[in-house]
């Protein structure tokens, strides 16, 4: 499993249509023939935009990427002290043509939505060297109240399609009053989906990559894992050599400012989830005077080196698993333990199941002959940690695998995470995810030996998932392009109030990240959701939703220390 920054996905209660969790569960019950893989919609991991979340499936959007500076390779590396410097307020002459462009809006297959293509410089340091074309979509406000301008949204990833998220969830599922007052807008970031997507591997090669054992037992398996990481990186370098140097979060944030200006908005109004919070915070750091009403839900901490970030996230998934385990043993269909079993016992039973699959993969009914081994099973389980609404589906999938020798249900979850469709094709989510992550921060580990030395810390953070997530942190080590970013603080001095949202038991973006980002941002207001799952807005908490809606519609930020459940 390749680690990626999480993508936002909503719970069932927030969806305007049948939840992806329910849809995938029904698909699993319909029979093995349909289980070759399902492409999720993208957005907050479910109907809101599955696989997003990170993109984790309708089930989930997984981990934050792991790349940290080579000089900060210990688990106790301190957060960065350097702050992101704002850009000059005046627009450079070389960029005026971009800021002054007119978009040609046209219908694009989804009723009520318009699409356009925006130009931005491929290289902001050399704006005359060529353009990149970015896909934009919007749904115009239809209400009678005073228009509030544009509301830009991003579901996370990196790699999640903001356009898909807008069309499949935000443009129809955000509160009616918000949609009535705002033009709902999204832009696929550079390298993502419709915006000159990064490409790396074909379907068969990706199948091999996703099935590679990420808990190697000997040197041969370690060499095989390293070989797959190299093959993935080489594929990206071969297919997208120039683009790979220009898909950083800083460049994507600068693209957002061009779009803001082109849309005619004096300031940016924005809701970003998961990795989208890093993108939004970066915008605020670069353009603090252009910050309007900005919501950062499921916040990331930009000051952390990658290894520390990965360890924090590993611990976050363990916290989520503890909650799942406690709930599981209270249910009559829990295959991992009965009433009275402790979370530690549930974890031990799951690990034993993973070891069994490592030695003897089980059938799935997959048309391409894939069996369920440890790697795919682990991805499927982690995917369900993003949203407690997916726990019944996970219990059903585990029961089928453990008691009926049928891995179809877990394969569905894993395929959804990787956005593999029924024809064996993968979206570019994982390719863009790696491209952005490995450019934003230097690799967490340079060699397999370094991972070996760090495994005890990862296994302490999560006895169930630690080993696999530790090895997944090696993925940027062989990247063909040198990282251009480093950990940094974001202060955005002078910005209008920014709402930072954190969930106390969020597996993908631990709550302390939201606390840290709120301390860094000079104008932040921290809004806390006491509960499970990844992100909080639109997940069923009236307290959270009303606080954010009030801010978006009236500009009234939540009071200091506001907590909701």
C-alpha positions as CSV (number, residue, x, y, z in Angstrom):
1,X,0.0,0.0,0.0
2,X,1.3,3.4,-0.9
3,X,0.8,6.0,1.8
4,X,-0.9,9.1,0.7
5,X,-2.2,12.2,2.3
6,X,-5.8,11.7,3.2
7,X,-8.7,12.7,1.1
8,X,-11.9,13.8,2.7
9,X,-15.0,11.8,2.7
10,X,-18.3,12.2,4.3
11,X,-20.3,9.8,6.4
12,X,-23.6,8.4,5.3
13,X,-25.6,11.0,7.1
14,X,-24.1,13.7,5.0
15,X,-24.8,12.2,1.6
16,X,-27.5,13.3,-0.7
17,X,-27.7,9.9,-2.3
18,X,-27.0,6.3,-1.3
19,X,-23.7,6.1,0.5
20,X,-20.7,4.5,-1.2
21,X,-20.3,2.3,1.8
22,X,-23.8,0.9,1.3
23,X,-23.3,0.7,-2.4
24,X,-20.0,-1.2,-2.2
25,X,-21.5,-3.5,0.5
26,X,-24.4,-4.3,-1.8
27,X,-22.0,-5.0,-4.6
28,X,-20.1,-7.5,-2.5
29,X,-23.3,-9.3,-1.8
30,X,-24.3,-9.4,-5.5
31,X,-21.5,-11.8,-6.2
32,X,-17.9,-12.2,-7.0
33,X,-18.1,-11.4,-10.7
34,X,-18.8,-7.8,-9.9
35,X,-15.9,-7.4,-7.5
36,X,-13.1,-6.7,-10.0
37,X,-12.8,-3.3,-8.5
38,X,-14.9,-0.2,-8.3
39,X,-13.9,3.3,-9.1
40,X,-15.0,5.7,-6.5
41,X,-16.3,9.1,-7.1
42,X,-13.9,11.2,-5.3
43,X,-14.4,13.6,-2.6
44,X,-14.9,13.0,0.9
45,X,-14.8,9.4,0.8
46,X,-18.1,8.3,0.1
47,X,-20.8,9.6,-2.1
48,X,-19.4,13.0,-1.5
49,X,-16.5,12.0,-3.5
50,X,-15.1,8.7,-2.8
51,X,-11.6,8.0,-2.8
52,X,-10.9,10.9,-2.0
53,X,-10.2,10.5,1.4
54,X,-7.1,9.6,0.8
55,X,-8.9,9.5,-0.8
56,X,-10.3,6.5,0.8
57,X,-12.8,5.0,-0.7
58,X,-16.0,5.6,-0.3
59,X,-14.4,4.2,2.1
60,X,-11.5,6.1,2.7
61,X,-8.8,8.4,2.1
62,X,-5.7,7.2,3.5
63,X,-2.6,8.3,5.0
64,X,-0.7,11.3,4.8
65,X,2.4,11.1,2.7
66,X,5.7,10.4,4.2
67,X,8.6,12.4,3.1
68,X,10.8,14.3,5.5
69,X,14.0,16.1,5.3
70,X,17.1,14.0,5.4
71,X,18.4,16.1,8.2
72,X,15.4,15.3,10.3
73,X,15.3,11.5,10.4
74,X,14.7,10.7,14.0
75,X,11.3,10.0,15.3
76,X,11.7,12.9,17.7
77,X,12.5,15.5,15.0
78,X,11.3,18.9,16.1
79,X,8.8,20.9,14.0
80,X,10.2,23.4,11.7
81,X,10.7,27.0,12.9
82,X,10.9,28.7,9.5
83,X,7.7,30.4,8.4
84,X,6.3,30.4,4.9
85,X,7.0,33.9,3.5
86,X,4.1,35.8,1.8
87,X,4.4,36.8,-1.8
88,X,4.5,40.5,-2.9
89,X,1.0,42.0,-2.9
90,X,1.4,43.4,-6.4
91,X,1.0,41.0,-9.4
92,X,4.3,40.5,-11.3
93,X,4.1,41.9,-14.8
94,X,5.0,38.5,-16.2
95,X,1.8,37.1,-14.7
96,X,-0.7,39.8,-15.7
97,X,-1.9,37.9,-18.8
98,X,-2.8,35.0,-16.6
99,X,-4.6,37.1,-14.0
100,X,-6.5,38.9,-16.8
101,X,-7.6,35.9,-18.9
102,X,-11.3,35.2,-19.6
103,X,-12.7,31.7,-19.1
104,X,-14.9,30.2,-21.8
105,X,-17.6,28.4,-19.8
106,X,-19.5,25.6,-21.4
107,X,-21.8,22.7,-20.4
108,X,-19.9,19.6,-19.5
109,X,-22.3,16.6,-19.1
110,X,-23.6,17.2,-15.6
111,X,-26.8,19.2,-15.5
112,X,-26.5,22.6,-13.8
113,X,-22.7,22.7,-14.0
114,X,-20.4,24.6,-16.3
115,X,-16.7,23.8,-17.1
116,X,-13.8,25.8,-18.4
117,X,-10.0,25.6,-18.9
118,X,-7.7,28.0,-17.1
119,X,-4.1,28.7,-18.1
120,X,-1.3,29.0,-15.5
121,X,2.5,29.1,-16.0
122,X,4.0,25.6,-15.7
123,X,7.0,27.2,-13.9
124,X,6.3,30.4,-11.9
125,X,10.0,31.2,-12.0
126,X,9.9,31.2,-15.8
127,X,6.3,32.2,-16.8
128,X,7.2,32.5,-20.4
129,X,8.5,29.0,-20.7
130,X,5.1,27.3,-21.2
131,X,1.6,26.9,-19.8
132,X,-0.3,24.3,-18.0
133,X,-4.0,23.9,-18.6
134,X,-6.2,23.4,-15.5
135,X,-9.8,22.1,-15.4
136,X,-12.3,24.3,-13.6
137,X,-16.0,23.7,-12.9
138,X,-18.8,25.7,-11.2
139,X,-22.4,25.7,-10.3
140,X,-23.9,29.2,-10.2
141,X,-25.8,30.4,-7.2
142,X,-29.5,30.2,-7.7
143,X,-30.9,31.8,-4.5
144,X,-32.5,35.2,-4.1
145,X,-30.3,36.4,-1.3
146,X,-27.3,38.7,-1.8
147,X,-24.6,36.8,-3.8
148,X,-21.5,36.2,-1.8
149,X,-19.1,35.4,-4.7
150,X,-17.4,32.1,-5.3
151,X,-16.8,29.3,-2.8
152,X,-13.9,27.1,-3.9
153,X,-13.7,23.6,-2.6
154,X,-11.0,20.9,-2.5
155,X,-11.5,17.3,-1.0
156,X,-7.8,16.4,-0.4
157,X,-5.5,13.7,-1.6
158,X,-3.3,15.0,-2.9
159,X,-4.7,13.6,-6.1
160,X,-8.4,14.0,-5.4
161,X,-10.4,15.5,-8.2
162,X,-11.9,18.8,-6.9
163,X,-14.1,18.9,-10.1
164,X,-15.4,15.4,-9.4
165,X,-16.1,16.3,-5.8
166,X,-18.0,19.4,-6.8
167,X,-20.2,17.7,-9.3
168,X,-20.8,14.6,-7.2
169,X,-21.2,16.1,-3.8
170,X,-20.4,19.7,-2.9
171,X,-22.5,21.3,-5.7
172,X,-25.6,19.3,-4.7
173,X,-24.9,18.2,-1.1
174,X,-23.7,21.3,0.6
175,X,-26.4,23.1,2.6
176,X,-29.0,24.7,0.4
177,X,-28.5,28.2,1.8
178,X,-24.7,28.0,1.1
179,X,-25.3,26.9,-2.5
180,X,-28.0,29.6,-2.9
181,X,-25.6,32.4,-2.0
182,X,-22.3,31.2,-3.5
183,X,-21.2,30.1,-6.9
184,X,-19.7,26.7,-6.0
185,X,-16.3,26.3,-7.8
186,X,-13.6,23.7,-8.0
187,X,-10.3,23.3,-9.9
188,X,-8.4,20.1,-10.3
189,X,-4.9,20.9,-9.1
190,X,-2.1,20.6,-11.6
191,X,-1.2,16.9,-12.3
192,X,-4.6,15.7,-11.1
193,X,-7.5,14.2,-13.0
194,X,-8.5,16.6,-15.7
195,X,-5.6,19.0,-15.2
196,X,-2.8,17.4,-17.3
197,X,-2.7,14.3,-15.1
198,X,0.5,12.6,-14.0
199,X,0.8,9.1,-15.4
200,X,3.0,6.3,-14.1
201,X,2.0,2.7,-14.5
202,X,-0.6,0.7,-16.5
203,X,-3.3,-1.4,-14.9
204,X,-1.3,-4.7,-14.8
205,X,1.8,-3.0,-13.4
206,X,-0.4,-1.3,-10.7
207,X,-2.0,-4.6,-9.8
208,X,1.5,-6.0,-9.1
209,X,2.4,-2.8,-7.1
210,X,-0.7,-2.9,-4.9
211,X,-0.2,-6.6,-4.1
212,X,3.5,-6.4,-3.1
213,X,4.2,-7.5,0.4
214,X,4.8,-4.4,2.6
215,X,5.9,-6.4,5.6
216,X,8.9,-8.2,4.1
217,X,10.0,-11.3,6.0
218,X,13.5,-11.7,4.5
219,X,16.0,-10.0,2.2
220,X,14.3,-11.4,-1.0
221,X,11.0,-9.8,-0.1
222,X,12.7,-6.6,0.9
223,X,14.4,-6.4,-2.5
224,X,11.1,-7.1,-4.2
225,X,9.4,-4.3,-2.3
226,X,12.2,-1.8,-3.1
227,X,12.1,-2.9,-6.7
228,X,8.4,-2.1,-6.9
229,X,9.0,1.4,-5.4
230,X,11.7,2.0,-8.0
231,X,9.5,0.7,-10.9
232,X,6.7,3.0,-9.8
233,X,9.0,6.0,-9.6
234,X,10.7,5.2,-12.9
235,X,7.3,4.9,-14.6
236,X,6.3,8.4,-13.3
237,X,9.6,9.8,-14.5
238,X,9.2,8.3,-18.0
239,X,5.6,9.4,-18.5
240,X,5.6,12.9,-16.9
241,X,9.2,14.1,-16.7
242,X,8.6,17.9,-17.0
243,X,5.3,17.9,-15.1
244,X,6.8,16.1,-12.0
245,X,8.9,19.2,-11.2
246,X,5.9,21.5,-11.1
247,X,3.1,19.9,-9.1
248,X,4.0,21.3,-5.6
249,X,1.4,22.5,-3.2
250,X,2.9,26.0,-3.4
251,X,2.4,26.1,-7.2
252,X,-1.2,24.8,-6.8
253,X,-1.9,27.5,-4.3
254,X,-0.6,30.1,-6.7
255,X,-2.9,28.6,-9.4
256,X,-5.8,29.2,-6.9
257,X,-5.0,32.8,-6.7
258,X,-5.2,33.2,-10.5
259,X,-8.6,31.5,-10.4
260,X,-9.8,33.8,-7.6
261,X,-8.9,36.8,-9.7
262,X,-10.3,35.4,-12.9
263,X,-13.6,34.7,-11.1
264,X,-13.7,38.4,-10.0
265,X,-13.4,37.7,-6.3
266,X,-11.4,40.2,-4.2
267,X,-10.7,37.6,-1.6
268,X,-10.8,33.8,-1.5
269,X,-13.6,31.9,0.2
270,X,-12.6,28.2,0.5
271,X,-13.4,24.9,2.2
272,X,-10.6,22.4,2.1
273,X,-10.6,19.0,3.7
274,X,-7.7,16.8,4.6
275,X,-4.8,17.6,2.3
276,X,-7.0,20.4,1.1
277,X,-6.2,22.1,4.5
278,X,-2.5,22.1,3.6
279,X,-3.4,23.6,0.2
280,X,-5.7,26.2,1.8
281,X,-3.2,27.1,4.6
282,X,-0.4,27.5,2.0
283,X,-2.6,29.9,0.1
284,X,-3.2,31.9,3.3
285,X,0.6,32.0,4.0
286,X,1.3,33.2,0.5
287,X,-1.6,35.7,0.2
288,X,-2.7,36.6,3.7
289,X,-4.3,39.8,2.5
290,X,-6.5,37.9,0.1
291,X,-8.0,35.5,2.7
292,X,-11.7,35.7,3.0
293,X,-13.8,33.0,4.8
294,X,-11.6,29.9,4.9
295,X,-12.4,26.6,6.5
296,X,-9.7,23.9,7.0
297,X,-11.3,20.7,8.0
298,X,-9.2,17.7,9.1
299,X,-6.1,19.8,9.3
300,X,-2.6,18.9,8.5
301,X,0.5,20.3,10.3
302,X,2.9,21.7,7.7
303,X,5.7,22.1,10.3
304,X,6.3,18.4,10.7
305,X,9.1,16.4,9.0
306,X,7.8,13.4,7.1
307,X,8.9,10.7,9.5
308,X,7.3,12.4,12.4
309,X,4.2,12.9,10.2
310,X,4.1,9.3,9.3
311,X,4.5,8.2,12.9
312,X,1.7,10.5,14.0
313,X,-0.6,9.1,11.4
314,X,0.3,5.6,12.2
315,X,-0.7,6.3,15.8
316,X,-3.9,7.9,14.5
317,X,-4.9,4.8,12.7
318,X,-4.2,2.8,15.8
319,X,-6.6,5.1,17.7
320,X,-9.2,4.5,15.1
321,X,-8.7,0.8,15.2
322,X,-9.1,0.8,19.0
323,X,-12.5,2.5,18.5
324,X,-13.4,-0.1,15.8
325,X,-12.3,-3.0,18.0
326,X,-14.4,-1.8,21.0
327,X,-17.4,-1.4,18.8
328,X,-16.8,-4.7,17.0
329,X,-16.9,-6.9,20.1
330,X,-20.2,-5.4,21.1
331,X,-21.7,-6.7,17.8
332,X,-23.0,-10.2,17.2
333,X,-21.2,-10.5,13.8
334,X,-17.6,-9.5,14.9
335,X,-15.2,-12.2,13.5
336,X,-12.2,-10.8,15.6
337,X,-13.5,-11.5,19.1
338,X,-16.5,-11.8,21.3
339,X,-18.0,-9.8,24.1
340,X,-15.3,-9.1,26.7
341,X,-12.4,-9.2,24.2
342,X,-10.0,-6.3,24.6
343,X,-8.8,-4.2,21.6
344,X,-5.4,-5.7,22.1
345,X,-6.9,-9.2,21.6
346,X,-8.8,-8.0,18.5
347,X,-5.6,-6.6,17.1
348,X,-3.7,-9.9,17.8
349,X,-6.4,-11.8,16.0
350,X,-6.3,-9.5,13.0
351,X,-2.5,-9.7,12.8
352,X,-2.8,-13.5,12.9
353,X,-5.2,-13.3,10.0
354,X,-2.8,-11.1,8.0
355,X,0.0,-13.5,8.6
356,X,-2.2,-16.3,7.3
357,X,-2.9,-14.4,4.2
358,X,0.8,-13.6,3.7
359,X,1.5,-17.4,3.5
360,X,-1.7,-18.4,1.8
361,X,-3.8,-15.8,-0.2
362,X,-7.4,-16.6,-0.6
363,X,-9.8,-16.5,-3.6
364,X,-11.7,-13.4,-4.5
365,X,-13.6,-14.3,-7.6
366,X,-11.7,-11.5,-9.4
367,X,-11.8,-11.8,-13.2
368,X,-8.1,-11.0,-13.4
369,X,-7.2,-13.8,-11.1
370,X,-6.1,-11.6,-8.1
371,X,-6.2,-13.3,-4.7
372,X,-6.4,-11.5,-1.4
373,X,-3.0,-11.4,0.2
374,X,-1.8,-9.5,3.2
375,X,-1.2,-6.3,1.3
376,X,-4.6,-5.9,-0.2
377,X,-6.3,-7.0,3.0
378,X,-4.5,-4.5,5.1
379,X,-5.4,-1.7,2.6
380,X,-9.0,-2.7,2.8
381,X,-9.1,-2.7,6.6
382,X,-7.3,0.7,6.8
383,X,-9.7,2.1,4.3
384,X,-12.7,1.4,6.6
385,X,-11.0,3.3,9.5
386,X,-11.8,6.6,7.9
387,X,-15.5,6.5,8.7
388,X,-17.3,4.6,11.4
389,X,-20.2,4.2,8.9
390,X,-18.0,1.7,7.1
391,X,-17.5,-0.6,10.1
392,X,-20.4,-2.9,9.4
393,X,-19.2,-3.4,5.9
394,X,-15.7,-4.2,7.2
395,X,-17.1,-6.8,9.7
396,X,-19.0,-8.4,6.9
397,X,-15.9,-8.5,4.6
398,X,-13.7,-9.9,7.4
399,X,-16.3,-12.5,8.2
400,X,-16.4,-13.7,4.6
401,X,-12.7,-13.8,4.4
402,X,-12.0,-15.4,7.7
403,X,-14.8,-17.9,7.9
404,X,-15.8,-18.5,4.3
405,X,-12.4,-18.2,2.6
406,X,-13.9,-15.5,0.3
407,X,-11.8,-12.3,0.0
408,X,-14.2,-10.5,-2.4
409,X,-15.4,-7.9,0.2
410,X,-11.9,-6.8,1.3
411,X,-10.8,-6.6,-2.3
412,X,-13.7,-4.2,-3.0
413,X,-12.5,-2.0,-0.1
414,X,-8.9,-2.1,-1.3
415,X,-9.8,-1.4,-5.0
416,X,-11.9,1.5,-3.9
417,X,-9.0,2.9,-2.0
418,X,-6.8,2.6,-5.1
419,X,-9.6,3.8,-7.4
420,X,-9.3,0.7,-9.6
421,X,-12.4,0.3,-11.8
422,X,-14.1,-2.9,-13.1
423,X,-12.0,-3.0,-16.2
424,X,-8.7,-3.0,-14.2
425,X,-7.9,0.6,-14.9
426,X,-6.7,3.0,-12.2
427,X,-7.4,6.7,-11.9
428,X,-4.4,8.9,-11.6
429,X,-5.0,9.4,-7.9
430,X,-2.1,7.4,-6.6
431,X,0.2,8.8,-9.3
432,X,-0.6,12.4,-8.4
433,X,-0.5,11.6,-4.8
434,X,3.1,10.4,-5.0
435,X,4.1,13.2,-7.3
436,X,2.9,16.0,-4.9
437,X,4.1,14.3,-1.7
438,X,7.5,13.5,-3.0
439,X,8.0,17.1,-4.3
440,X,6.7,18.8,-1.2
441,X,9.1,17.1,1.2
442,X,12.3,15.1,1.0
443,X,11.9,11.3,1.5
444,X,11.4,10.1,5.1
445,X,13.9,7.3,4.5
446,X,16.7,6.9,2.0
447,X,17.3,3.2,2.4
448,X,15.7,0.0,3.5
449,X,18.2,-0.2,6.4
450,X,16.8,3.1,7.7
451,X,13.3,1.7,7.7
452,X,14.5,-1.5,9.5
453,X,15.9,0.7,12.3
454,X,12.8,2.7,12.6
455,X,10.3,-0.2,12.6
456,X,10.2,-0.5,16.4
457,X,8.9,3.1,16.7
458,X,6.2,2.4,14.0
459,X,5.1,-0.9,15.7
460,X,4.9,0.9,19.0
461,X,2.7,3.5,17.4
462,X,0.4,0.7,16.0
463,X,1.0,-2.9,16.7
464,X,-1.4,-3.8,13.9
465,X,-0.5,-1.4,11.1
466,X,2.9,-0.1,12.2
467,X,5.2,-2.4,10.2
468,X,3.4,-1.9,6.9
469,X,3.1,1.8,7.3
470,X,6.8,2.1,8.2
471,X,7.8,0.3,5.0
472,X,5.3,2.5,3.0
473,X,7.3,5.5,4.2
474,X,10.1,4.4,1.9
475,X,8.1,5.2,-1.3
476,X,9.7,8.7,-2.0
477,X,13.3,7.4,-1.6
478,X,13.6,6.6,-5.3
479,X,11.7,9.5,-6.8
480,X,13.2,10.8,-10.0
481,X,12.8,14.5,-9.1
482,X,14.4,16.2,-6.1
483,X,12.0,17.6,-3.5
484,X,11.6,21.4,-3.6
485,X,9.8,21.8,-0.2
486,X,10.7,21.5,3.4
487,X,8.7,21.5,6.6
488,X,7.6,25.0,7.6
489,X,5.2,26.9,9.8
490,X,2.4,28.9,8.3
491,X,1.5,32.1,10.1
492,X,-0.5,34.2,7.5
493,X,-0.1,37.3,9.5
494,X,-2.8,39.9,8.8
495,X,-5.3,37.3,7.4
496,X,-9.0,37.4,8.3
497,X,-10.2,34.7,10.8
498,X,-9.6,31.2,9.5
499,X,-11.6,28.3,10.9
500,X,-9.5,25.2,11.6
501,X,-11.5,22.0,12.3
502,X,-10.1,19.0,14.1
503,X,-11.7,15.6,15.1
504,X,-10.4,14.1,18.3
505,X,-10.2,10.5,17.0
506,X,-9.4,11.3,13.3
507,X,-7.2,8.5,12.0
508,X,-5.7,10.2,9.0
509,X,-5.1,13.8,10.3
510,X,-4.6,13.4,14.1
511,X,-6.3,16.1,16.3
512,X,-3.0,17.5,17.5
513,X,-2.2,18.5,13.9
514,X,-5.3,20.8,14.0
515,X,-4.2,22.1,17.3
516,X,-0.7,22.8,15.9
517,X,-2.0,24.5,12.8
518,X,-4.4,26.7,14.8
519,X,-1.4,27.8,17.0
520,X,0.6,28.7,13.9
521,X,-2.0,30.7,12.0
522,X,-2.2,34.2,13.4
523,X,-6.0,34.5,13.0
524,X,-7.1,30.9,13.5
525,X,-10.2,29.7,15.4
526,X,-10.0,26.0,16.4
527,X,-13.3,24.2,16.1
528,X,-13.2,20.7,17.7
529,X,-15.4,17.7,17.0
530,X,-15.3,15.1,19.7
531,X,-15.8,11.9,17.8
532,X,-14.5,9.3,15.3
533,X,-13.9,9.5,11.6
534,X,-11.9,11.7,9.2
535,X,-13.0,15.3,9.1
536,X,-16.2,16.8,10.6
537,X,-18.2,19.1,8.3
538,X,-21.2,17.4,6.9
539,X,-20.8,14.2,9.0
540,X,-24.0,14.6,11.0
541,X,-23.0,17.0,13.8
542,X,-25.5,19.9,13.9
543,X,-23.2,21.8,16.1
544,X,-20.3,21.6,13.7
545,X,-22.4,22.2,10.6
546,X,-24.2,25.2,12.0
547,X,-20.9,26.8,13.2
548,X,-19.4,26.5,9.7
549,X,-22.5,27.5,7.9
550,X,-22.8,30.6,10.1
551,X,-19.2,31.5,9.3
552,X,-19.6,31.0,5.5
553,X,-22.9,32.9,5.3
554,X,-22.4,35.7,7.9
555,X,-18.6,35.8,8.5
556,X,-19.1,35.0,12.2
557,X,-16.2,32.7,13.3
558,X,-16.8,30.2,16.1
559,X,-15.8,31.3,19.6
560,X,-12.4,30.4,21.0
561,X,-12.3,26.8,22.2
562,X,-15.7,25.7,20.8
563,X,-16.2,22.0,21.0
564,X,-19.0,19.8,19.4
565,X,-20.0,16.2,19.6
